[in-house]
Amino acid sequence: MSSSPHGFYLVFQRPHSIPEQSICYLGGTHARRELAFRSALLYGGFLISNAFGSLMAAGILSRMEGNRGIRAWRWFDTLLDSHVVSHVPSFLLPDYPHNTRWLSPAQRRLAQVRLAEDAGEADEDSSEESAFTGLILAIKDPKVSIFAMMSCSQLLGCSFVSFFPTLTATLGFSTTNTLLLAAPPWVWATAVCLLNARNADRTGERFFHITIWFWGVILGYIIGVSTMSVGGRYVAMFLMASGYAGSALLLVWVSNAVPRPPAKRSASIGIVNGFGNIGSLMGSYAWKSDWGPDYHPSMYIGIASLAFAIFLAFVIRCILVRQNSQWEKEELANLKGAERARIEEAARLEGVTFEEALERKKGFRYLY
């Protein structure tokens, strides 16, 4: 097979995305400030699989060509077929806190109270809130539409993932060395993804933890456009792979920005993830073999797409900041008389300032 984007190397680089079911599940079992790192653990599995896939491909292709009369690429597909194993966890995972049978009543209650305190209401759909109702609510929410366009744009901008070994091949090494060189950027990306998510949970910040890595991809594209040197383009590949540290938090941000009711949250995540895959589809046509080996047009498309995604992320941040400010004003307007006296008394008893006591009493706020 050839080394074009539609040939040999593409077989061994599998596109990845976090299944929306995983985010929906985690959003119904963990508080908002616990979601990013746990989602990153799932996403890290996809990223590190790119590294191991390339390493195993290098070994199989260099050692097993023609063994027992079978081509090496067929050996690769046979040895790495893990679909059966992937179904096992579905039988081990618990249900949602309110209906997990092996939890005691006290444990179920504790899990439900944690989620209710985190979002200011119970994480359950009412009898009137069907899946269709959740879909209608999600469609009417402008944040969901903006998130969907952002997802589509960022996946188009990061569509290089499907052709990564092909891009590595432009460094001019043999097939085996090319596959070996394709692994380190994904090991680096996995580490960056986990550290970034850990800090995002610690700080409760989302916008910068997502977009800073998109800027890194843009910088990688600029380097790729500016030079064909081996060192420069390989550094650019590390920057490009790191962009998925931001992508890993996108659906987490959706879950944080549309937390309740659960039916709306699930529909929103599905819409954003589904529409975003259009970007992956478009990306399959953005890396034409005719544009190689420099792929400058492809990189220009990536720069424009990620710049648009960053702009949309900024719009979402502004919406959430404005909503939080509105809630802040409403709470301060209602803070008078007996309510203020209770907070002052609580501050005195706890040995904290009035401002600290007021901060503890704050209602739900969006993470942005």
C-alpha positions as a Markdown table, in Angstrom:
| # | Residue | x | y | z |
|---|---|---|---|---|
| 1 | Met | 0.0 | 0.0 | 0.0 |
| 2 | Ser | 1.1 | 3.6 | -0.6 |
| 3 | Ser | 2.1 | 6.1 | 2.0 |
| 4 | Ser | -0.5 | 8.6 | 0.9 |
| 5 | Pro | -3.2 | 9.8 | 3.4 |
| 6 | His | -5.6 | 7.2 | 1.8 |
| 7 | Gly | -3.1 | 4.4 | 1.9 |
| 8 | Phe | -0.8 | 2.5 | 4.1 |
| 9 | Tyr | -0.2 | 4.7 | 7.1 |
| 10 | Leu | -3.8 | 5.7 | 7.6 |
| 11 | Val | -4.7 | 2.1 | 8.5 |
| 12 | Phe | -2.7 | 2.3 | 11.7 |
| 13 | Gln | -3.9 | 5.6 | 13.0 |
| 14 | Arg | -7.4 | 5.3 | 14.4 |
| 15 | Pro | -9.4 | 8.5 | 14.9 |
| 16 | His | -10.8 | 8.9 | 18.4 |
| 17 | Ser | -13.4 | 10.7 | 20.4 |
| 18 | Ile | -14.9 | 10.3 | 23.8 |
| 19 | Pro | -18.3 | 8.5 | 23.5 |
| 20 | Glu | -21.0 | 10.9 | 24.6 |
| 21 | Gln | -22.5 | 8.0 | 26.8 |
| 22 | Ser | -19.3 | 8.1 | 28.9 |
| 23 | Ile | -19.7 | 11.9 | 29.7 |
| 24 | Cys | -23.4 | 11.5 | 30.4 |
| 25 | Tyr | -22.7 | 8.6 | 32.8 |
| 26 | Leu | -19.9 | 10.5 | 34.6 |
| 27 | Gly | -22.1 | 13.6 | 34.8 |
| 28 | Gly | -24.7 | 11.6 | 36.6 |
| 29 | Thr | -22.3 | 10.1 | 39.1 |
| 30 | His | -19.7 | 12.8 | 39.8 |
| 31 | Ala | -19.7 | 16.5 | 40.9 |
| 32 | Arg | -18.8 | 19.1 | 38.3 |
| 33 | Arg | -15.3 | 19.6 | 39.7 |
| 34 | Glu | -14.6 | 15.9 | 39.5 |
| 35 | Leu | -15.5 | 15.5 | 35.8 |
| 36 | Ala | -12.5 | 16.8 | 33.9 |
| 37 | Phe | -9.9 | 14.5 | 35.3 |
| 38 | Arg | -12.1 | 11.4 | 35.1 |
| 39 | Ser | -13.0 | 12.2 | 31.5 |
| 40 | Ala | -9.4 | 12.8 | 30.7 |
| 41 | Leu | -8.6 | 9.3 | 32.0 |
| 42 | Leu | -11.0 | 7.9 | 29.4 |
| 43 | Tyr | -9.7 | 10.2 | 26.7 |
| 44 | Gly | -6.1 | 9.4 | 27.6 |
| 45 | Gly | -6.9 | 5.8 | 26.7 |
| 46 | Phe | -7.7 | 6.9 | 23.2 |
| 47 | Leu | -4.5 | 9.0 | 23.0 |
| 48 | Ile | -2.1 | 6.4 | 24.3 |
| 49 | Ser | -3.7 | 3.8 | 22.0 |
| 50 | Asn | -2.3 | 5.9 | 19.1 |
| 51 | Ala | 1.2 | 5.5 | 20.5 |
| 52 | Phe | 0.9 | 1.8 | 21.2 |
| 53 | Gly | -0.8 | 1.2 | 17.8 |
| 54 | Ser | 2.2 | 2.8 | 16.0 |
| 55 | Leu | 4.7 | 0.9 | 18.1 |
| 56 | Met | 3.0 | -2.5 | 17.5 |
| 57 | Ala | 2.5 | -1.7 | 13.8 |
| 58 | Ala | 6.3 | -1.1 | 13.5 |
| 59 | Gly | 7.1 | -4.4 | 15.1 |
| 60 | Ile | 4.5 | -6.4 | 13.2 |
| 61 | Leu | 5.2 | -4.9 | 9.8 |
| 62 | Ser | 9.0 | -5.4 | 10.2 |
| 63 | Arg | 8.8 | -8.9 | 11.6 |
| 64 | Met | 5.7 | -10.7 | 10.4 |
| 65 | Glu | 5.4 | -9.9 | 6.6 |
| 66 | Gly | 4.6 | -13.2 | 4.9 |
| 67 | Asn | 4.5 | -15.3 | 8.1 |
| 68 | Arg | 2.3 | -18.4 | 7.4 |
| 69 | Gly | 1.6 | -16.8 | 4.0 |
| 70 | Ile | -0.3 | -13.9 | 5.6 |
| 71 | Arg | 0.5 | -10.3 | 4.8 |
| 72 | Ala | 1.7 | -8.2 | 7.8 |
| 73 | Trp | -1.3 | -5.8 | 7.7 |
| 74 | Arg | -3.6 | -8.8 | 8.1 |
| 75 | Trp | -1.6 | -9.9 | 11.1 |
| 76 | Phe | -2.0 | -6.4 | 12.6 |
| 77 | Asp | -5.7 | -6.4 | 12.2 |
| 78 | Thr | -6.1 | -9.9 | 13.7 |
| 79 | Leu | -3.8 | -9.4 | 16.7 |
| 80 | Leu | -5.3 | -6.0 | 17.7 |
| 81 | Asp | -8.9 | -6.9 | 17.4 |
| 82 | Ser | -10.3 | -6.0 | 20.9 |
| 83 | His | -14.0 | -5.5 | 20.2 |
| 84 | Val | -14.9 | -8.4 | 22.5 |
| 85 | Val | -12.9 | -7.1 | 25.4 |
| 86 | Ser | -14.4 | -3.6 | 25.0 |
| 87 | His | -17.9 | -4.9 | 25.9 |
| 88 | Val | -16.9 | -6.4 | 29.2 |
| 89 | Pro | -16.9 | -3.1 | 31.3 |
| 90 | Ser | -20.6 | -2.5 | 30.3 |
| 91 | Phe | -21.5 | -5.4 | 32.6 |
| 92 | Leu | -19.3 | -4.2 | 35.5 |
| 93 | Leu | -20.3 | -0.5 | 35.7 |
| 94 | Pro | -22.9 | 0.5 | 38.3 |
| 95 | Asp | -26.1 | 2.4 | 37.3 |
| 96 | Tyr | -26.9 | 5.9 | 38.5 |
| 97 | Pro | -26.7 | 6.6 | 42.2 |
| 98 | His | -30.5 | 6.4 | 42.8 |
| 99 | Asn | -30.9 | 2.9 | 41.2 |
| 100 | Thr | -27.6 | 1.0 | 41.8 |
| 101 | Arg | -28.8 | -2.1 | 43.5 |
| 102 | Trp | -25.6 | -3.0 | 45.3 |
| 103 | Leu | -25.3 | 0.3 | 47.1 |
| 104 | Ser | -26.9 | 0.6 | 50.6 |
| 105 | Pro | -29.7 | 3.1 | 51.1 |
| 106 | Ala | -27.3 | 5.3 | 53.0 |
| 107 | Gln | -24.7 | 5.2 | 50.2 |
| 108 | Arg | -27.4 | 6.0 | 47.6 |
| 109 | Arg | -28.6 | 8.9 | 49.6 |
| 110 | Leu | -25.1 | 10.3 | 50.1 |
| 111 | Ala | -24.4 | 10.1 | 46.4 |
| 112 | Gln | -27.6 | 11.9 | 45.5 |
| 113 | Val | -27.1 | 14.6 | 48.1 |
| 114 | Arg | -23.5 | 15.3 | 46.8 |
| 115 | Leu | -24.9 | 15.8 | 43.3 |
| 116 | Ala | -27.8 | 17.9 | 44.5 |
| 117 | Glu | -25.5 | 20.2 | 46.6 |
| 118 | Asp | -23.2 | 20.6 | 43.6 |
| 119 | Ala | -26.0 | 21.7 | 41.2 |
| 120 | Gly | -28.6 | 23.1 | 43.5 |
| 121 | Glu | -31.2 | 20.5 | 42.6 |
| 122 | Ala | -31.7 | 16.7 | 42.4 |
| 123 | Asp | -30.0 | 14.9 | 39.4 |
| 124 | Glu | -33.3 | 13.2 | 38.4 |
| 125 | Asp | -35.8 | 13.8 | 35.7 |
| 126 | Ser | -39.3 | 14.6 | 36.8 |
| 127 | Ser | -42.3 | 12.5 | 35.6 |
| 128 | Glu | -43.0 | 15.3 | 33.0 |
| 129 | Glu | -39.4 | 15.3 | 31.6 |
| 130 | Ser | -39.1 | 12.7 | 29.0 |
| 131 | Ala | -36.2 | 12.2 | 26.6 |
| 132 | Phe | -38.1 | 14.1 | 24.0 |
| 133 | Thr | -38.6 | 17.0 | 26.4 |
| 134 | Gly | -34.9 | 17.1 | 27.1 |
| 135 | Leu | -34.2 | 17.2 | 23.3 |
| 136 | Ile | -36.6 | 20.2 | 22.9 |
| 137 | Leu | -35.0 | 22.0 | 25.8 |
| 138 | Ala | -31.5 | 21.4 | 24.4 |
| 139 | Ile | -32.4 | 22.6 | 20.9 |
| 140 | Lys | -33.9 | 25.8 | 22.5 |
| 141 | Asp | -30.7 | 26.5 | 24.5 |
| 142 | Pro | -28.4 | 28.8 | 22.4 |
| 143 | Lys | -25.4 | 27.5 | 24.3 |
| 144 | Val | -25.9 | 24.0 | 22.8 |
| 145 | Ser | -25.9 | 25.3 | 19.2 |
| 146 | Ile | -22.7 | 27.3 | 19.9 |
| 147 | Phe | -21.1 | 24.3 | 21.5 |
| 148 | Ala | -22.1 | 22.1 | 18.5 |
| 149 | Met | -20.5 | 24.5 | 16.0 |
| 150 | Met | -17.4 | 24.7 | 18.2 |
| 151 | Ser | -17.1 | 21.0 | 18.3 |
| 152 | Cys | -17.4 | 20.7 | 14.6 |
| 153 | Ser | -14.8 | 23.4 | 14.0 |
| 154 | Gln | -12.3 | 22.0 | 16.5 |
| 155 | Leu | -12.5 | 18.5 | 15.1 |
| 156 | Leu | -11.9 | 19.9 | 11.6 |
| 157 | Gly | -8.9 | 21.8 | 13.0 |
| 158 | Cys | -7.6 | 18.6 | 14.7 |
| 159 | Ser | -8.4 | 16.3 | 11.8 |
| 160 | Phe | -4.6 | 15.6 | 11.3 |
| 161 | Val | -5.1 | 12.8 | 13.8 |
| 162 | Ser | -6.4 | 10.5 | 11.0 |
| 163 | Phe | -3.2 | 11.2 | 8.9 |
| 164 | Phe | -0.6 | 11.5 | 11.6 |
| 165 | Pro | 1.7 | 8.7 | 10.5 |
| 166 | Thr | 1.4 | 10.1 | 7.0 |
| 167 | Leu | 2.6 | 13.5 | 8.3 |
| 168 | Thr | 5.4 | 11.7 | 10.2 |
| 169 | Ala | 6.4 | 10.0 | 6.9 |
| 170 | Thr | 7.1 | 13.5 | 5.4 |
| 171 | Leu | 10.2 | 13.6 | 7.7 |
| 172 | Gly | 11.8 | 11.2 | 5.2 |
| 173 | Phe | 12.4 | 8.0 | 7.3 |
| 174 | Ser | 11.7 | 4.4 | 6.5 |
| 175 | Thr | 8.2 | 2.9 | 7.3 |
| 176 | Thr | 9.4 | 1.3 | 10.5 |
| 177 | Asn | 11.1 | 4.4 | 11.8 |
| 178 | Thr | 8.1 | 6.5 | 10.7 |
| 179 | Leu | 5.8 | 4.4 | 12.9 |
| 180 | Leu | 8.2 | 4.6 | 15.8 |
| 181 | Leu | 8.4 | 8.4 | 15.5 |
| 182 | Ala | 4.6 | 8.6 | 15.5 |
| 183 | Ala | 4.4 | 7.3 | 19.0 |
| 184 | Pro | 6.2 | 9.9 | 21.3 |
| 185 | Pro | 3.9 | 12.8 | 20.5 |
| 186 | Trp | 0.9 | 10.8 | 21.7 |
| 187 | Val | 2.6 | 9.8 | 24.9 |
| 188 | Trp | 3.3 | 13.5 | 25.5 |
| 189 | Ala | -0.3 | 14.3 | 24.6 |
| 190 | Thr | -1.6 | 11.8 | 27.1 |
| 191 | Ala | 0.5 | 13.3 | 29.9 |
| 192 | Val | -0.5 | 16.8 | 29.0 |
| 193 | Cys | -4.2 | 15.8 | 28.8 |
| 194 | Leu | -4.2 | 14.3 | 32.4 |
| 195 | Leu | -2.3 | 17.2 | 33.9 |
| 196 | Asn | -4.4 | 19.8 | 32.2 |
| 197 | Ala | -7.6 | 18.1 | 33.3 |
| 198 | Arg | -6.4 | 17.8 | 36.9 |
| 199 | Asn | -5.7 | 21.5 | 37.1 |
| 200 | Ala | -9.0 | 22.3 | 35.4 |
| 201 | Asp | -10.8 | 20.4 | 38.2 |
| 202 | Arg | -8.7 | 22.1 | 40.9 |
| 203 | Thr | -9.4 | 25.6 | 39.6 |
| 204 | Gly | -12.9 | 25.1 | 38.2 |
| 205 | Glu | -11.8 | 26.9 | 35.0 |
| 206 | Arg | -12.7 | 25.7 | 31.6 |
| 207 | Phe | -12.1 | 28.3 | 28.8 |
| 208 | Phe | -8.4 | 28.7 | 29.1 |
| 209 | His | -7.8 | 25.0 | 29.8 |
| 210 | Ile | -9.4 | 24.2 | 26.4 |
| 211 | Thr | -8.3 | 27.0 | 24.2 |
| 212 | Ile | -4.7 | 27.3 | 25.2 |
| 213 | Trp | -4.0 | 23.9 | 23.6 |
| 214 | Phe | -5.8 | 25.0 | 20.4 |
| 215 | Trp | -3.4 | 27.9 | 20.2 |
| 216 | Gly | -0.7 | 25.3 | 20.6 |
| 217 | Val | -2.0 | 23.5 | 17.5 |
| 218 | Ile | -2.1 | 26.8 | 15.6 |
| 219 | Leu | 1.5 | 27.4 | 16.5 |
| 220 | Gly | 2.3 | 23.9 | 15.3 |
| 221 | Tyr | 0.6 | 24.6 | 12.0 |
| 222 | Ile | 2.5 | 27.8 | 11.6 |
| 223 | Ile | 5.8 | 26.0 | 12.2 |
| 224 | Gly | 4.7 | 23.4 | 9.7 |
| 225 | Val | 4.0 | 26.0 | 7.1 |
| 226 | Ser | 7.2 | 27.8 | 7.7 |
| 227 | Thr | 9.7 | 25.0 | 7.5 |
| 228 | Met | 10.3 | 21.5 | 6.1 |
| 229 | Ser | 13.2 | 20.8 | 8.5 |
| 230 | Val | 13.0 | 17.6 | 10.4 |
| 231 | Gly | 13.4 | 19.1 | 13.8 |
| 232 | Gly | 10.9 | 21.9 | 13.2 |
| 233 | Arg | 8.2 | 19.7 | 11.8 |
| 234 | Tyr | 8.6 | 17.1 | 14.5 |
| 235 | Val | 8.3 | 19.7 | 17.3 |
| 236 | Ala | 5.2 | 20.9 | 15.4 |
| 237 | Met | 3.7 | 17.4 | 15.7 |
| 238 | Phe | 4.1 | 17.4 | 19.5 |
| 239 | Leu | 2.2 | 20.7 | 19.6 |
| 240 | Met | -0.5 | 19.4 | 17.3 |
| 241 | Ala | -1.0 | 16.2 | 19.3 |
| 242 | Ser | -1.3 | 18.3 | 22.5 |
| 243 | Gly | -4.4 | 20.0 | 21.1 |
| 244 | Tyr | -6.4 | 17.0 | 22.2 |
| 245 | Ala | -5.8 | 18.0 | 25.8 |
| 246 | Gly | -8.3 | 20.8 | 25.0 |
| 247 | Ser | -10.6 | 18.6 | 23.0 |
| 248 | Ala | -10.9 | 16.2 | 26.0 |
| 249 | Leu | -12.6 | 18.9 | 28.1 |
| 250 | Leu | -15.2 | 20.0 | 25.5 |
| 251 | Leu | -18.0 | 17.6 | 26.4 |
| 252 | Val | -17.1 | 18.1 | 30.0 |
| 253 | Trp | -17.8 | 21.8 | 29.6 |
| 254 | Val | -21.1 | 21.0 | 27.9 |
| 255 | Ser | -22.1 | 18.9 | 30.9 |
| 256 | Asn | -21.1 | 21.7 | 33.2 |
| 257 | Ala | -22.9 | 24.4 | 31.2 |
| 258 | Val | -26.1 | 22.3 | 30.8 |
| 259 | Pro | -26.2 | 20.3 | 34.1 |
| 260 | Arg | -30.0 | 19.9 | 34.6 |
| 261 | Pro | -32.3 | 18.3 | 34.0 |
| 262 | Pro | -30.5 | 15.1 | 33.1 |
| 263 | Ala | -32.6 | 14.6 | 30.0 |
| 264 | Lys | -31.5 | 18.0 | 28.6 |
| 265 | Arg | -27.9 | 17.3 | 29.6 |
| 266 | Ser | -27.9 | 14.0 | 27.7 |
| 267 | Ala | -29.5 | 15.4 | 24.6 |
| 268 | Ser | -27.1 | 18.4 | 24.6 |
| 269 | Ile | -24.0 | 16.1 | 24.8 |
| 270 | Gly | -25.5 | 14.0 | 22.0 |
| 271 | Ile | -26.2 | 17.0 | 19.8 |
| 272 | Val | -22.7 | 18.5 | 20.3 |
| 273 | Asn | -20.9 | 15.2 | 19.8 |
| 274 | Gly | -23.0 | 14.2 | 16.8 |
| 275 | Phe | -22.8 | 17.5 | 15.0 |
| 276 | Gly | -19.1 | 17.7 | 15.9 |
| 277 | Asn | -18.4 | 14.5 | 13.9 |
| 278 | Ile | -19.3 | 16.5 | 10.8 |
| 279 | Gly | -16.0 | 18.2 | 11.4 |
| 280 | Ser | -14.3 | 14.8 | 11.3 |
| 281 | Leu | -16.0 | 14.0 | 8.0 |
| 282 | Met | -14.9 | 17.3 | 6.5 |
| 283 | Gly | -11.4 | 16.7 | 7.9 |
| 284 | Ser | -11.1 | 13.5 | 5.9 |
| 285 | Tyr | -11.1 | 15.7 | 2.7 |
| 286 | Ala | -8.8 | 18.4 | 4.2 |
| 287 | Trp | -5.6 | 16.4 | 3.9 |
| 288 | Lys | -5.4 | 15.5 | 0.2 |
| 289 | Ser | -2.5 | 13.6 | -1.0 |
| 290 | Asp | -2.1 | 16.1 | -3.8 |
| 291 | Trp | -1.2 | 18.7 | -1.1 |
| 292 | Gly | 1.7 | 16.7 | 0.3 |
| 293 | Pro | 4.4 | 16.5 | 1.4 |
| 294 | Asp | 4.1 | 20.0 | 2.9 |
| 295 | Tyr | 0.2 | 20.0 | 3.3 |
| 296 | His | 0.2 | 23.8 | 3.5 |
| 297 | Pro | -3.5 | 24.2 | 2.4 |
| 298 | Ser | -4.5 | 21.6 | 5.0 |
| 299 | Met | -2.7 | 23.6 | 7.8 |
| 300 | Tyr | -4.3 | 26.8 | 6.7 |
| 301 | Ile | -7.7 | 25.1 | 7.0 |
| 302 | Gly | -6.7 | 23.9 | 10.5 |
| 303 | Ile | -5.6 | 27.4 | 11.6 |
| 304 | Ala | -8.9 | 29.0 | 10.4 |
| 305 | Ser | -11.0 | 26.2 | 12.0 |
| 306 | Leu | -9.3 | 26.4 | 15.4 |
| 307 | Ala | -9.4 | 30.2 | 15.4 |
| 308 | Phe | -13.2 | 30.0 | 14.9 |
| 309 | Ala | -13.5 | 27.4 | 17.6 |
| 310 | Ile | -11.6 | 29.7 | 20.0 |
| 311 | Phe | -13.9 | 32.6 | 19.1 |
| 312 | Leu | -17.0 | 30.4 | 19.8 |
| 313 | Ala | -15.5 | 29.3 | 23.2 |
| 314 | Phe | -15.1 | 33.0 | 24.1 |
| 315 | Val | -18.7 | 33.6 | 23.2 |
| 316 | Ile | -19.8 | 30.8 | 25.5 |
| 317 | Arg | -17.6 | 32.1 | 28.3 |
| 318 | Cys | -19.2 | 35.5 | 28.0 |
| 319 | Ile | -22.7 | 34.0 | 28.2 |
| 320 | Leu | -21.8 | 32.1 | 31.3 |
| 321 | Val | -20.1 | 35.0 | 33.0 |
| 322 | Arg | -23.1 | 37.2 | 32.3 |
| 323 | Gln | -25.5 | 34.6 | 33.7 |
| 324 | Asn | -23.4 | 34.2 | 36.9 |
| 325 | Ser | -23.3 | 38.0 | 37.3 |
| 326 | Gln | -27.0 | 38.2 | 37.0 |
| 327 | Trp | -27.5 | 35.6 | 39.7 |
| 328 | Glu | -25.0 | 37.4 | 41.9 |
| 329 | Lys | -27.0 | 40.7 | 41.6 |
| 330 | Glu | -30.2 | 38.9 | 42.4 |
| 331 | Glu | -28.7 | 37.2 | 45.5 |
| 332 | Leu | -27.3 | 40.5 | 46.8 |
| 333 | Ala | -30.6 | 42.3 | 46.1 |
| 334 | Asn | -32.4 | 39.7 | 48.3 |
| 335 | Leu | -29.7 | 39.9 | 51.0 |
| 336 | Lys | -31.4 | 42.1 | 53.6 |
| 337 | Gly | -33.1 | 42.0 | 56.9 |
| 338 | Ala | -33.3 | 38.6 | 58.7 |
| 339 | Glu | -31.4 | 36.8 | 55.9 |
| 340 | Arg | -28.4 | 39.1 | 56.3 |
| 341 | Ala | -28.6 | 38.8 | 60.1 |
| 342 | Arg | -28.5 | 35.0 | 59.8 |
| 343 | Ile | -25.3 | 35.1 | 57.6 |
| 344 | Glu | -23.7 | 37.6 | 60.0 |
| 345 | Glu | -24.4 | 35.3 | 62.9 |
| 346 | Ala | -23.1 | 32.3 | 61.0 |
| 347 | Ala | -19.9 | 34.2 | 60.2 |
| 348 | Arg | -19.5 | 35.1 | 63.9 |
| 349 | Leu | -20.0 | 31.5 | 65.1 |
| 350 | Glu | -17.6 | 30.1 | 62.4 |
| 351 | Gly | -15.0 | 32.7 | 63.0 |
| 352 | Val | -14.9 | 33.9 | 59.4 |
| 353 | Thr | -15.6 | 37.3 | 57.7 |
| 354 | Phe | -19.0 | 38.2 | 56.4 |
| 355 | Glu | -17.7 | 37.9 | 52.8 |
| 356 | Glu | -16.4 | 34.4 | 53.5 |
| 357 | Ala | -19.7 | 33.3 | 54.9 |
| 358 | Leu | -21.5 | 34.9 | 52.0 |
| 359 | Glu | -19.3 | 33.0 | 49.6 |
| 360 | Arg | -20.2 | 29.7 | 51.2 |
| 361 | Lys | -23.9 | 30.4 | 50.8 |
| 362 | Lys | -23.6 | 31.1 | 47.1 |
| 363 | Gly | -26.0 | 29.3 | 44.9 |
| 364 | Phe | -25.2 | 27.4 | 41.7 |
| 365 | Arg | -22.7 | 29.0 | 39.4 |
| 366 | Tyr | -21.5 | 28.0 | 35.9 |
| 367 | Leu | -17.9 | 26.9 | 35.5 |
| 368 | Tyr | -16.3 | 28.9 | 32.7 |
